[in-house]
Amino acid sequence: MSRARADEEEYWHSSKFRAFTFDDEDDELSQLKESKRAVNSLRDIVDDDDDDLEKVSWSGEPVGSISWSIKETASSSSSLEGRDTSLQKGSSSYSALPKQVSSYSLSSLFKGRNRLPSLPSLSDAFSDTGVKNYAPELRRPKAEYKDYSNDWSPRDTVRRMQRGKVCSLERFRSLQDKLVLLDEAVAGHDGNVITAVLIFLKRTLRREVLFRELEVRQVALCHLIHFLKETGEQKLLLDLLRFLDRTEEVALSQYREHLNIQDVEKKREFLKGCIGLPFSAEDISHIQDHYTLLERQIIIEANDRHLAMAGQSEIFRKYPRKASILNMPLVTTLFYSCFYHYTEAEGTFSSPTNLKKTFKIPDKQYVLTALAARAKLRAWEDVDALLTTKNWLGYTKKKAPIGFHRVVEILQRNNAPVQVLQEYVRLVEDVETRLNLATKYKCHDVVIDTYRDLKDRIQLMAYKCKVERGSAEEEKINSLLSNMQIRWKN
C-alpha cells in the first residue's frame, strides 16, 4: 500500500499535470507567469505597427509592469481565499470545483485591454488593429411581418395569396370563416389559391362537412376532384364521388387502379370484378374487351414461350421474340398474331381472323396491320392474297380499304422489289398521284404507260432523257413515239 502511494506521489511530482489542491495558492501566480512567457513569445508575430502603441490597463498603468502584475496577483489571490472560505463552509461531498477564471484573457494580455469573463477570440489575438468591424445586420422589411398578423380579413388574405405573400390560414377556426375564405378564393378566379384553401379545409374539416359544403360550390368541387386525381388520393376521391352519387365516375376511378397492378393474373381477376361495376353501356363493352384481350394474351404468351424454348417452330427460330405480348394494346396484339400466327385457323385464340371477329376490328385497321406484318416478313404472296377479293360471280380484283397509295408506301418502307411496287402503283386511281409515286420509286413502265394513255408526247419525250440509254425503257419509248396509230394531243 505504501509502495503504491509512493508511486503516486512520484507521478505527480514528475508529471506536468498536478493534482488539484485548495491550499496551493501559488498555482495562479505560476499560471500567470506562464501566460506572460507565452505572450512574450507571440509578440514577434504581431505587426510592427502595434509596437508603437502603449498598452495600459483600466487603472492607467502599463500592461506588463511590475505594479500591474502585483495587483493582478493580489486580485487572483483574494478571489482564491474567498473561494476557499466558501468551500469550507459548504458540503464536503463536492471535492472539486472549477477555478475562477481571471478577468484578463490571453488576448487581453496580448492586446492590452480588459475583457469580460468569456472565451478568447482568435480574431482579437491576431488582428492588426483594436477596432472591430461588424457586418451590417440584414433585417426583413417591416411590411413582411404583417403577413403573420391576425388582422387580415378573408378577402385581404386571398389578395395577399394572389400576390405570393405568405399568409397563415390557421386563424380561420370557425366553419363560417373557412367558408367565407373559400368563397373569396373562388371569386378571385385563381386556381392556385383555391387549391391552397381546399387543402387547408381538407385538413381541418371532417369529410362529411367538407363534402356537404362543396356540393353547393361546383367550382371548388371540380378543383378538389382534379387535385385528388393528380395526387392519387384514391380513397378520398371514391368517398367524395359516392357522396355525390356519381356512380359512373366511381366505377372509372376503381377501374384505373388496374394500372398499379403488375401481376397479370391479379390484373385479370381485378378486371373480371370491374365488369359488374355501374359503367355506362359503352364503357362496359370496353371493360369486357380489355378482360378478354388480357385473357387471350396470357394463353398466347404461355404457348409461344413454350414453342420458342423448345425450338419447334421455324418462325420463332428465324425471328426470335423481342418482348412479351402481355399487357399490349389490341393493335400490337393483332400485329404479333399476323407476324407469328398468320396461317392459323380461325378457331385458335392466336389466329388474326379470330381476333378480328372477336374484337370487331374494322377492315381498314385489319388490312393496315396485316399488310405491315407480312411486308416486314417479305411475304409478297400473302400481301397479294390480302388485297385480292372475289365477287359473287367468282371474279377476282384488287381492293385496298386504305388506298393503294398507302399500300405502295408500306411496301416501299419494307424494301419491296420494283416489280411488286409497279403492280400496286398502277392501281392508284389519281393520275397525278400515280405519276408522282412512279417517278419517285422509279417505276418506269408505269410512267411510260400513263403518258401513253394521256397521249402526251411532249412529256414522254422529256421522260426519255431520264431513263438509261440502250435500256428496255428507252426502246419502249421510241417504239411508242414512232407508232403512227397513236393520236397524240401535242
C-alpha positions as CSV (number, residue, x, y, z in Angstrom):
1,M,0.0,0.0,0.0
2,S,2.8,2.4,0.9
3,R,4.6,1.5,-2.3
4,A,1.6,2.4,-4.4
5,R,1.3,5.7,-2.5
6,A,4.9,6.5,-3.1
7,D,4.5,5.8,-6.8
8,E,1.5,8.1,-7.0
9,E,3.4,10.9,-5.3
10,E,6.4,10.4,-7.6
11,Y,4.0,10.6,-10.6
12,W,2.5,13.9,-9.5
13,H,6.0,15.4,-8.8
14,S,7.4,14.2,-12.2
15,S,4.4,14.8,-14.4
16,K,3.5,18.2,-15.9
17,F,-0.1,17.6,-14.7
18,R,-0.5,18.4,-11.0
19,A,-3.2,17.4,-8.6
20,F,-5.8,19.9,-7.6
21,T,-5.4,21.3,-4.1
22,F,-7.2,24.2,-2.4
23,D,-4.1,25.2,-0.4
24,D,-1.9,25.7,-3.4
25,E,-2.1,29.5,-3.8
26,D,0.9,29.7,-6.0
27,D,-0.7,27.9,-8.9
28,E,-2.4,31.1,-10.1
29,L,0.9,33.0,-9.9
30,S,2.7,30.3,-11.8
31,Q,0.0,30.2,-14.5
32,L,0.2,33.9,-14.8
33,K,3.9,33.7,-15.4
34,E,3.5,31.0,-18.0
35,S,0.9,33.2,-19.7
36,K,3.3,36.1,-19.8
37,R,6.0,33.9,-21.2
38,A,3.6,32.8,-23.9
39,V,2.7,36.4,-24.6
40,N,6.3,37.4,-24.9
41,S,6.9,34.5,-27.4
42,L,4.0,35.6,-29.5
43,R,4.9,39.3,-29.8
44,D,7.2,38.6,-32.8
45,I,4.1,37.5,-34.8
46,V,2.3,40.8,-34.5
47,D,2.9,43.6,-37.0
48,D,5.4,46.3,-36.0
49,D,2.6,48.8,-36.0
50,D,1.4,47.7,-32.6
51,D,4.9,48.2,-31.1
52,D,4.4,52.0,-31.0
53,L,1.2,51.7,-29.0
54,E,1.4,51.8,-25.3
55,K,-1.0,49.2,-23.7
56,V,-2.4,50.2,-20.4
57,S,-4.9,48.7,-18.0
58,W,-8.1,50.2,-16.7
59,S,-6.2,51.8,-13.9
60,G,-3.9,53.6,-16.3
61,E,-0.8,51.5,-15.6
62,P,1.1,49.9,-18.4
63,V,0.3,46.3,-19.0
64,G,3.2,44.1,-18.1
65,S,4.7,46.4,-15.5
66,I,5.6,45.2,-12.0
67,S,2.9,47.1,-10.3
68,W,0.3,45.8,-12.7
69,S,1.5,42.2,-12.1
70,I,1.4,42.6,-8.3
71,K,-2.2,43.9,-8.4
72,E,-3.2,41.1,-10.8
73,T,-1.7,38.5,-8.5
74,A,-3.3,40.1,-5.4
75,S,-6.7,40.1,-7.0
76,S,-6.3,36.5,-8.0
77,S,-5.2,35.5,-4.5
78,S,-8.0,37.3,-2.8
79,S,-10.5,35.6,-5.1
80,L,-9.0,32.3,-4.2
81,E,-9.1,33.0,-0.5
82,G,-12.8,33.9,-0.7
83,R,-13.5,30.8,-2.6
84,D,-11.6,28.6,0.0
85,T,-13.7,30.1,2.8
86,S,-17.0,29.4,1.0
87,L,-15.9,25.9,0.2
88,Q,-15.0,25.1,3.8
89,K,-18.5,26.2,4.8
90,G,-20.1,24.1,2.1
91,S,-20.7,20.4,1.9
92,S,-17.7,18.2,1.9
93,S,-19.2,16.0,-0.9
94,Y,-18.1,18.5,-3.5
95,S,-14.4,17.8,-3.5
96,A,-13.6,19.6,-6.8
97,L,-14.9,22.8,-8.3
98,P,-13.7,24.7,-11.3
99,K,-11.3,27.5,-10.7
100,Q,-12.2,31.2,-11.0
101,V,-11.3,32.4,-14.5
102,S,-9.3,35.6,-14.4
103,S,-10.9,38.7,-16.0
104,Y,-7.8,39.0,-18.1
105,S,-7.8,36.6,-21.0
106,L,-4.7,35.8,-23.1
107,S,-5.9,38.1,-25.9
108,S,-6.4,40.9,-23.4
109,L,-2.8,40.5,-22.1
110,F,-1.6,40.4,-25.7
111,K,-3.6,43.4,-26.9
112,G,-3.5,45.4,-23.7
113,R,-7.3,45.7,-23.0
114,N,-9.6,44.2,-20.5
115,R,-12.2,41.5,-21.5
116,L,-15.2,40.2,-19.7
117,P,-15.0,36.6,-18.5
118,S,-15.6,34.8,-21.8
119,L,-13.8,32.6,-24.2
120,P,-11.0,34.4,-26.1
121,S,-11.3,35.1,-29.8
122,L,-8.5,34.4,-32.3
123,S,-9.5,37.5,-34.2
124,D,-8.8,39.6,-31.1
125,A,-5.4,37.9,-30.6
126,F,-4.1,38.3,-34.1
127,S,-5.9,41.3,-35.6
128,D,-3.8,44.2,-36.7
129,T,-5.9,47.0,-35.1
130,G,-8.0,47.2,-32.0
131,V,-11.1,48.2,-33.9
132,K,-13.7,45.5,-34.7
133,N,-15.6,45.5,-38.0
134,Y,-19.2,44.4,-37.8
135,A,-21.2,43.2,-40.9
136,P,-24.5,45.1,-41.3
137,E,-27.4,43.1,-40.0
138,L,-29.9,42.2,-42.7
139,R,-33.4,42.5,-41.5
140,R,-36.7,41.7,-43.2
141,P,-38.8,44.7,-44.2
142,K,-41.3,45.5,-41.6
143,A,-44.1,45.0,-44.1
144,E,-43.4,41.3,-44.3
145,Y,-44.0,40.8,-40.6
146,K,-47.6,41.8,-41.3
147,D,-48.1,38.6,-43.2
148,Y,-48.3,36.8,-39.9
149,S,-50.7,39.2,-38.4
150,N,-54.1,38.0,-37.3
151,D,-55.9,41.1,-38.5
152,W,-56.3,40.1,-42.2
153,S,-59.8,39.5,-43.4
154,P,-60.6,36.6,-45.7
155,R,-60.7,39.0,-48.7
156,D,-57.3,40.5,-47.8
157,T,-55.9,37.1,-47.1
158,V,-56.9,35.9,-50.6
159,R,-55.5,39.0,-52.2
160,R,-52.1,38.6,-50.5
161,M,-52.0,34.9,-51.5
162,Q,-52.6,36.0,-55.1
163,R,-49.6,38.3,-54.8
164,G,-47.5,35.4,-53.5
165,K,-47.3,36.6,-49.9
166,V,-47.1,34.1,-47.0
167,C,-50.3,34.1,-45.1
168,S,-51.3,31.8,-42.2
169,L,-54.8,30.3,-42.5
170,E,-54.7,28.8,-39.1
171,R,-56.5,31.7,-37.6
172,F,-59.7,30.9,-39.5
173,R,-61.1,28.5,-36.9
174,S,-64.9,28.6,-37.3
175,L,-66.7,26.9,-40.1
176,Q,-68.2,30.2,-41.2
177,D,-64.8,31.9,-41.5
178,K,-63.5,28.9,-43.6
179,L,-66.4,29.0,-46.0
180,V,-66.1,32.8,-46.4
181,L,-62.4,32.2,-47.2
182,L,-63.3,29.6,-49.8
183,D,-65.9,31.8,-51.4
184,E,-63.4,34.7,-51.6
185,A,-60.8,32.3,-53.2
186,V,-63.4,31.2,-55.8
187,A,-64.4,34.8,-56.5
188,G,-60.7,35.6,-57.1
189,H,-60.6,33.1,-60.0
190,D,-57.1,31.9,-59.0
191,G,-56.7,28.2,-59.2
192,N,-53.6,28.1,-57.0
193,V,-55.3,30.0,-54.2
194,I,-58.5,27.8,-54.5
195,T,-56.4,24.7,-54.2
196,A,-54.4,26.0,-51.3
197,V,-57.6,26.9,-49.4
198,L,-59.1,23.4,-50.3
199,I,-56.0,21.7,-48.9
200,F,-56.5,23.7,-45.7
201,L,-60.2,22.8,-45.5
202,K,-59.4,19.1,-46.2
203,R,-57.0,19.1,-43.3
204,T,-59.2,20.9,-40.8
205,L,-62.7,19.8,-41.6
206,R,-64.4,16.4,-41.3
207,R,-65.1,14.7,-44.6
208,E,-68.9,14.8,-44.2
209,V,-68.9,18.6,-43.6
210,L,-66.4,19.2,-46.4
211,F,-68.4,17.2,-48.9
212,R,-71.7,18.8,-47.9
213,E,-70.3,22.3,-48.4
214,L,-68.6,21.5,-51.7
215,E,-71.7,20.0,-53.1
216,V,-73.2,23.5,-53.5
217,R,-69.8,25.0,-54.7
218,Q,-69.2,23.3,-58.0
219,V,-66.1,25.3,-58.9
220,A,-64.3,24.4,-55.7
221,L,-65.6,20.8,-56.1
222,C,-64.1,20.5,-59.6
223,H,-60.8,21.8,-58.3
224,L,-60.8,19.3,-55.4
225,I,-61.6,16.3,-57.7
226,H,-58.8,17.2,-60.1
227,F,-56.4,17.7,-57.2
228,L,-57.3,14.3,-55.7
229,K,-56.8,12.6,-59.1
230,E,-53.4,14.3,-59.6
231,T,-52.2,13.4,-56.1
232,G,-53.5,9.8,-56.3
233,E,-55.7,10.1,-53.1
234,Q,-57.9,7.3,-54.4
235,K,-59.8,6.5,-51.2
236,L,-60.8,10.1,-50.5
237,L,-61.8,10.6,-54.2
238,L,-64.0,7.5,-54.2
239,D,-65.7,8.6,-50.9
240,L,-66.4,12.0,-52.5
241,L,-67.8,10.6,-55.7
242,R,-70.0,8.2,-53.7
243,F,-71.3,11.0,-51.6
244,L,-72.2,12.9,-54.8
245,D,-73.8,9.8,-56.2
246,R,-71.6,9.8,-59.3
247,T,-71.7,6.0,-59.8
248,E,-70.0,6.0,-63.3
249,E,-67.1,8.1,-62.1
250,V,-66.7,5.8,-59.1
251,A,-66.5,2.8,-61.4
252,L,-64.0,4.6,-63.7
253,S,-61.9,5.5,-60.7
254,Q,-61.8,2.0,-59.5
255,Y,-61.0,0.7,-63.0
256,R,-58.0,3.0,-63.1
257,E,-56.5,1.1,-60.2
258,H,-55.6,-1.8,-62.7
259,L,-52.7,0.4,-63.8
260,N,-51.0,-0.2,-60.5
261,I,-51.3,-4.0,-60.6
262,Q,-48.2,-5.7,-62.1
263,D,-49.1,-9.3,-61.8
264,V,-51.2,-10.4,-64.8
265,E,-53.2,-13.0,-63.0
266,K,-54.3,-10.5,-60.3
267,K,-55.0,-7.9,-63.0
268,R,-57.2,-10.4,-64.9
269,E,-59.2,-11.1,-61.7
270,F,-59.5,-7.4,-61.0
271,L,-60.8,-6.7,-64.5
272,K,-63.2,-9.5,-64.1
273,G,-64.6,-7.8,-61.0
274,C,-64.8,-4.5,-62.8
275,I,-67.3,-5.9,-65.3
276,G,-70.0,-5.7,-62.6
277,L,-69.4,-2.1,-61.8
278,P,-72.1,0.5,-62.8
279,F,-70.5,1.6,-66.1
280,S,-72.4,3.1,-69.0
281,A,-73.3,0.7,-71.8
282,E,-70.4,2.0,-74.0
283,D,-67.9,1.7,-71.2
284,I,-68.9,-1.8,-70.1
285,S,-68.1,-3.1,-73.6
286,H,-64.6,-1.7,-73.4
287,I,-64.1,-3.3,-70.0
288,Q,-65.3,-6.6,-71.3
289,D,-62.9,-6.4,-74.3
290,H,-60.0,-5.5,-72.0
291,Y,-60.6,-8.5,-69.9
292,T,-61.0,-10.8,-72.9
293,L,-57.8,-9.4,-74.5
294,L,-55.7,-10.0,-71.4
295,E,-57.1,-13.5,-71.1
296,R,-56.1,-14.2,-74.7
297,Q,-52.7,-12.7,-74.2
298,I,-52.0,-14.9,-71.3
299,I,-52.9,-18.0,-73.3
300,I,-50.8,-16.9,-76.4
301,E,-47.8,-15.9,-74.3
302,A,-47.7,-19.3,-72.5
303,N,-48.0,-21.2,-75.7
304,D,-45.4,-19.1,-77.7
305,R,-42.9,-19.1,-74.8
306,H,-43.0,-22.9,-74.8
307,L,-42.6,-23.1,-78.6
308,A,-39.7,-20.6,-78.6
309,M,-37.9,-22.5,-75.8
310,A,-38.5,-25.9,-77.5
311,G,-37.4,-24.7,-80.9
312,Q,-40.3,-26.4,-82.6
313,S,-41.4,-23.5,-84.7
314,E,-39.3,-22.2,-87.6
315,I,-40.6,-18.7,-87.5
316,F,-39.5,-18.4,-83.8
317,R,-36.1,-19.6,-84.7
318,K,-35.7,-17.3,-87.6
319,Y,-37.4,-14.3,-85.9
320,P,-36.9,-14.5,-82.1
321,R,-39.4,-12.7,-80.0
322,K,-38.2,-9.4,-78.7
323,A,-40.8,-8.8,-76.0
324,S,-43.7,-10.3,-74.2
325,I,-47.2,-9.8,-75.6
326,L,-48.8,-9.3,-72.1
327,N,-50.5,-6.0,-71.4
328,M,-50.0,-4.9,-75.0
329,P,-52.7,-2.9,-76.9
330,L,-55.1,-4.7,-79.3
331,V,-53.3,-3.4,-82.4
332,T,-50.0,-4.6,-81.2
333,T,-51.5,-8.0,-80.4
334,L,-53.0,-8.1,-83.9
335,F,-49.6,-7.3,-85.4
336,Y,-48.0,-10.0,-83.3
337,S,-50.6,-12.5,-84.4
338,C,-50.2,-11.6,-88.1
339,F,-46.5,-11.9,-87.8
340,Y,-46.2,-15.3,-86.0
341,H,-49.7,-16.9,-86.5
342,Y,-51.0,-15.6,-89.8
343,T,-51.8,-19.1,-91.3
344,E,-53.5,-20.5,-88.2
345,A,-57.2,-21.5,-88.4
346,E,-59.9,-19.2,-87.2
347,G,-60.7,-21.5,-84.3
348,T,-57.4,-20.8,-82.4
349,F,-57.1,-17.9,-80.0
350,S,-53.9,-16.6,-81.7
351,S,-55.5,-16.5,-85.2
352,P,-55.6,-13.0,-86.7
353,T,-59.1,-13.6,-88.1
354,N,-60.3,-14.8,-84.7
355,L,-59.0,-11.6,-83.1
356,K,-60.7,-9.6,-85.9
357,K,-64.0,-11.3,-85.3
358,T,-63.9,-11.3,-81.5
359,F,-63.0,-7.6,-81.1
360,K,-64.8,-6.4,-84.2
361,I,-61.8,-4.8,-85.8
362,P,-62.6,-2.7,-88.9
363,D,-61.4,-3.9,-92.3
364,K,-59.2,-0.8,-92.7
365,Q,-57.4,-1.4,-89.4
366,Y,-57.0,-5.1,-90.1
367,V,-55.6,-4.7,-93.6
368,L,-53.2,-1.9,-92.5
369,T,-51.9,-4.1,-89.6
370,A,-51.7,-7.3,-91.5
371,L,-50.0,-5.6,-94.5
372,A,-47.3,-4.2,-92.3
373,A,-46.7,-7.5,-90.6
374,R,-46.5,-9.6,-93.8
375,A,-44.5,-6.9,-95.7
376,K,-41.9,-7.0,-92.9
377,L,-41.5,-10.7,-93.5
378,R,-41.3,-10.0,-97.3
379,A,-44.2,-12.4,-97.8
380,W,-45.4,-10.9,-101.0
381,E,-47.8,-13.7,-101.9
382,D,-49.6,-13.1,-98.6
383,V,-49.8,-9.4,-99.4
384,D,-51.3,-10.2,-102.8
385,A,-53.8,-12.5,-101.2
386,L,-54.7,-10.0,-98.6
387,L,-55.6,-7.4,-101.2
388,T,-57.4,-9.7,-103.6
389,T,-61.2,-10.2,-103.3
390,K,-63.8,-12.2,-105.1
391,N,-67.3,-11.2,-106.0
392,W,-70.3,-13.5,-106.0
393,L,-69.6,-14.4,-109.7
394,G,-66.1,-15.7,-108.8
395,Y,-64.2,-12.8,-110.4
396,T,-61.2,-11.5,-108.5
397,K,-59.9,-8.0,-108.2
398,K,-57.5,-6.0,-106.1
399,K,-59.1,-3.9,-103.4
400,A,-57.4,-1.8,-100.6
401,P,-59.6,-0.2,-97.9
402,I,-56.6,2.0,-97.0
403,G,-56.0,3.1,-100.6
404,F,-53.3,1.8,-102.9
405,H,-51.1,4.8,-102.4
406,R,-50.6,3.8,-98.7
407,V,-50.1,0.2,-99.8
408,V,-47.2,1.4,-102.0
409,E,-45.7,3.4,-99.2
410,I,-45.8,0.5,-96.8
411,L,-44.3,-1.9,-99.3
412,Q,-41.5,0.6,-100.2
413,R,-40.6,1.0,-96.5
414,N,-40.1,-2.7,-96.3
415,N,-37.8,-2.8,-99.4
416,A,-40.3,-4.4,-101.8
417,P,-38.8,-5.1,-105.3
418,V,-39.8,-2.8,-108.2
419,Q,-41.9,-5.4,-109.9
420,V,-44.1,-5.7,-106.7
421,L,-44.3,-1.9,-106.4
422,Q,-45.3,-1.4,-110.1
423,E,-48.2,-3.7,-109.7
424,Y,-49.8,-1.6,-107.0
425,V,-48.7,1.8,-108.3
426,R,-50.8,1.0,-111.4
427,L,-53.8,0.6,-109.2
428,V,-53.6,4.2,-107.9
429,E,-56.6,5.9,-109.3
430,D,-55.5,9.5,-109.2
431,V,-53.3,10.2,-112.3
432,E,-51.1,12.8,-110.7
433,T,-50.5,10.7,-107.6
434,R,-49.7,7.7,-109.7
435,L,-47.2,9.7,-111.8
436,N,-45.5,11.1,-108.6
437,L,-45.2,7.7,-107.0
438,A,-44.0,6.0,-110.2
439,T,-41.4,8.7,-110.7
440,K,-40.3,8.7,-107.0
441,Y,-39.8,4.9,-106.9
442,K,-38.5,4.6,-110.5
443,C,-41.4,2.6,-111.8
444,H,-40.6,3.5,-115.5
445,D,-43.1,1.2,-117.1
446,V,-45.9,2.9,-115.1
447,V,-44.8,6.4,-116.2
448,I,-44.5,5.4,-119.8
449,D,-47.9,3.7,-119.9
450,T,-49.5,6.6,-118.2
451,Y,-48.2,9.2,-120.7
452,R,-49.2,6.9,-123.5
453,D,-52.8,6.8,-122.1
454,L,-52.8,10.5,-121.8
455,K,-51.4,10.8,-125.3
456,D,-48.9,13.4,-124.0
457,R,-46.0,13.1,-126.5
458,I,-44.0,16.1,-125.0
459,Q,-43.9,14.6,-121.5
460,L,-43.0,11.2,-122.9
461,M,-40.1,12.7,-124.9
462,A,-39.0,14.6,-121.8
463,Y,-39.1,11.4,-119.7
464,K,-36.9,9.7,-122.3
465,C,-34.0,11.7,-121.0
466,K,-34.4,10.2,-117.5
467,V,-34.0,6.6,-118.4
468,E,-30.7,4.9,-119.2
469,R,-29.5,4.8,-122.8
470,G,-30.0,1.5,-124.5
471,S,-32.3,0.2,-121.8
472,A,-35.6,-1.6,-122.4
473,E,-37.5,1.5,-121.2
474,E,-35.8,3.7,-123.9
475,E,-36.7,1.2,-126.6
476,K,-40.3,1.2,-125.4
477,I,-40.5,5.0,-125.6
478,N,-39.0,5.1,-129.1
479,S,-41.5,2.4,-130.2
480,L,-44.4,4.5,-128.9
481,L,-43.2,7.7,-130.4
482,S,-42.8,6.1,-133.9
483,N,-46.3,4.4,-133.7
484,M,-48.4,6.2,-136.2
485,Q,-51.7,4.8,-134.8
486,I,-51.5,6.8,-131.6
487,R,-53.1,10.2,-131.9
488,W,-51.0,12.5,-129.8
489,K,-52.5,15.5,-128.2
490,N,-49.4,17.6,-128.7
